[in-house]
Amino acid sequence: MAGEEINEDYPVEIHEYLSAFENSIGAVDEMLKTMMSVSRNELLQKLDPLEQAKVDLVSAYTLNSMFWVYLATQGVNPKEHPVKQELERIRVYMNRVKEITDKKKAGKLDRGAASRFVKNALWEPKTKNASKVANKGKTKN
């Protein structure tokens, strides 16, 4: 569209937007071709279960988002369509997977080191024997 003449069927002001949209559709088409060139089973066998869940969720979200756009282009309000609830449901699962990923990345607590750190950081009053030994050392100097 960028190299073509402007069509008079639509306002001139939206020509750039339509060109960008056409480029985006081309990019999506290329991504889909790349994704479809590899068997789903081959792809999932190479991934751990968490990564498999991420791929499934992104695929479902993308497909439903594209349907959302399709509904909008057909004049249907997607906010009143069940696809909105589906997108929300997928988003909830995406957040769950993110929480699991964040928990895996979080550092583990070394209880022994933490207790030693706290024990040494707390103030302890000196015992009477320790103060006598300290005083004997001071008087000899």
CYANA upper distance limits for C-alpha pairs under 8 A (distance plus 0.5 A):
  1 MET  CA      5 GLU  CA      8.13
  1 MET  CA     19 SER  CA      6.15
  1 MET  CA     22 GLU  CA      8.08
  2 ALA  CA     19 SER  CA      6.54
  6 ILE  CA     12 VAL  CA      7.69
  6 ILE  CA     15 HIS  CA      7.67
  8 GLU  CA     12 VAL  CA      8.08
 10 TYR  CA     14 ILE  CA      8.10
 11 PRO  CA     15 HIS  CA      7.77
 14 ILE  CA     18 LEU  CA      6.67
 15 HIS  CA     19 SER  CA      6.66
 16 GLU  CA     20 ALA  CA      6.69
 17 TYR  CA     21 PHE  CA      6.56
 18 LEU  CA     22 GLU  CA      6.58
 19 SER  CA     23 ASN  CA      6.76
 20 ALA  CA     24 SER  CA      6.67
 21 PHE  CA     25 ILE  CA      6.67
 22 GLU  CA     26 GLY  CA      6.76
 23 ASN  CA     27 ALA  CA      6.79
 24 SER  CA     28 VAL  CA      6.70
 25 ILE  CA     29 ASP  CA      6.59
 26 GLY  CA     30 GLU  CA      6.75
 27 ALA  CA     31 MET  CA      6.76
 28 VAL  CA     32 LEU  CA      6.61
 29 ASP  CA     33 LYS  CA      6.68
 30 GLU  CA     34 THR  CA      6.73
 31 MET  CA     35 MET  CA      6.57
 32 LEU  CA     36 MET  CA      6.38
 33 LYS  CA     37 SER  CA      6.56
 34 THR  CA     38 VAL  CA      7.79
 36 MET  CA     40 ARG  CA      8.42
 38 VAL  CA     42 GLU  CA      7.43
 38 VAL  CA     43 LEU  CA      7.24
 39 SER  CA     43 LEU  CA      6.77
 40 ARG  CA     44 LEU  CA      6.60
 41 ASN  CA     45 GLN  CA      6.52
 42 GLU  CA     46 LYS  CA      7.21
 43 LEU  CA     47 LEU  CA      7.46
 44 LEU  CA     48 ASP  CA      8.29
 44 LEU  CA     52 GLN  CA      6.39
 47 LEU  CA     51 GLU  CA      6.17
 47 LEU  CA     52 GLN  CA      6.41
 48 ASP  CA     52 GLN  CA      6.69
 49 PRO  CA     53 ALA  CA      6.70
 50 LEU  CA     54 LYS  CA      6.86
 50 LEU  CA     97 VAL  CA      7.91
 51 GLU  CA     55 VAL  CA      6.75
 52 GLN  CA     56 ASP  CA      6.69
 53 ALA  CA     57 LEU  CA      6.55
 53 ALA  CA     97 VAL  CA      8.19
 54 LYS  CA     58 VAL  CA      6.55
 54 LYS  CA     94 MET  CA      7.95
 54 LYS  CA     97 VAL  CA      7.80
 55 VAL  CA     59 SER  CA      6.54
 56 ASP  CA     60 ALA  CA      6.64
 57 LEU  CA     61 TYR  CA      6.48
 57 LEU  CA     90 ILE  CA      7.11
 57 LEU  CA     93 TYR  CA      8.13
 57 LEU  CA     94 MET  CA      7.15
 58 VAL  CA     62 THR  CA      6.44
 59 SER  CA     63 LEU  CA      6.65
 60 ALA  CA     64 ASN  CA      6.66
 60 ALA  CA     90 ILE  CA      7.97
 61 TYR  CA     65 SER  CA      6.48
 61 TYR  CA     87 LEU  CA      6.85
 61 TYR  CA     90 ILE  CA      6.94
 61 TYR  CA     91 ARG  CA      8.33
 62 THR  CA     66 MET  CA      6.64
 63 LEU  CA     67 PHE  CA      6.80
 64 ASN  CA     68 TRP  CA      6.64
 64 ASN  CA     83 VAL  CA      7.16
 64 ASN  CA     86 GLU  CA      8.07
 64 ASN  CA     87 LEU  CA      7.08
 65 SER  CA     69 VAL  CA      6.90
 65 SER  CA     87 LEU  CA      8.01
 66 MET  CA     70 TYR  CA      6.71
 67 PHE  CA     71 LEU  CA      6.63
 67 PHE  CA     83 VAL  CA      8.29
 68 TRP  CA     72 ALA  CA      6.82
 68 TRP  CA     78 PRO  CA      6.29
 68 TRP  CA     83 VAL  CA      7.35
 68 TRP  CA     84 LYS  CA      8.46
 69 VAL  CA     73 THR  CA      6.74
 70 TYR  CA     74 GLN  CA      6.82
 71 LEU  CA     75 GLY  CA      6.94
 71 LEU  CA     76 VAL  CA      5.65
 71 LEU  CA     77 ASN  CA      7.37
 71 LEU  CA     78 PRO  CA      6.46
 72 ALA  CA     76 VAL  CA      5.92
 72 ALA  CA     77 ASN  CA      6.59
 72 ALA  CA     78 PRO  CA      6.76
 77 ASN  CA     81 HIS  CA      7.36
 78 PRO  CA     82 PRO  CA      8.39
 78 PRO  CA     83 VAL  CA      7.41
 78 PRO  CA     84 LYS  CA      7.17
 79 LYS  CA     83 VAL  CA      8.40
 79 LYS  CA     84 LYS  CA      6.32
 80 GLU  CA     84 LYS  CA      7.79
 81 HIS  CA     85 GLN  CA      8.49
 82 PRO  CA     86 GLU  CA      7.01
 83 VAL  CA     87 LEU  CA      6.63
 84 LYS  CA     88 GLU  CA      6.78
 85 GLN  CA     89 ARG  CA      6.60
 86 GLU  CA     90 ILE  CA      6.72
 87 LEU  CA     91 ARG  CA      6.60
 88 GLU  CA     92 VAL  CA      6.79
 89 ARG  CA     93 TYR  CA      7.08
 90 ILE  CA     94 MET  CA      6.66
 91 ARG  CA     95 ASN  CA      6.74
 92 VAL  CA     96 ARG  CA      6.90
 93 TYR  CA     97 VAL  CA      6.78
 94 MET  CA     98 LYS  CA      6.68
 95 ASN  CA     99 GLU  CA      6.69
 96 ARG  CA    100 ILE  CA      6.85
 97 VAL  CA    101 THR  CA      6.67
 98 LYS  CA    102 ASP  CA      6.56
 99 GLU  CA    103 LYS  CA      6.64
100 ILE  CA    104 LYS  CA      6.84
101 THR  CA    105 LYS  CA      6.85
102 ASP  CA    106 ALA  CA      6.61
109 LEU  CA    114 ALA  CA      8.10
110 ASP  CA    114 ALA  CA      6.67
111 ARG  CA    115 SER  CA      6.56
112 GLY  CA    116 ARG  CA      6.75
113 ALA  CA    117 PHE  CA      6.56
114 ALA  CA    118 VAL  CA      6.69
115 SER  CA    119 LYS  CA      6.45
116 ARG  CA    120 ASN  CA      6.56
117 PHE  CA    121 ALA  CA      6.57
118 VAL  CA    122 LEU  CA      6.72
126 LYS  CA    130 ALA  CA      6.84
126 LYS  CA    131 SER  CA      7.09
127 THR  CA    131 SER  CA      6.94
128 LYS  CA    132 LYS  CA      6.79
129 ASN  CA    133 VAL  CA      6.78
130 ALA  CA    134 ALA  CA      6.71
131 SER  CA    135 ASN  CA      6.62
132 LYS  CA    136 LYS  CA      6.67
133 VAL  CA    137 GLY  CA      6.85
134 ALA  CA    138 LYS  CA      6.96
135 ASN  CA    139 THR  CA      6.84
136 LYS  CA    140 LYS  CA      6.96
137 GLY  CA    141 ASN  CA      7.54
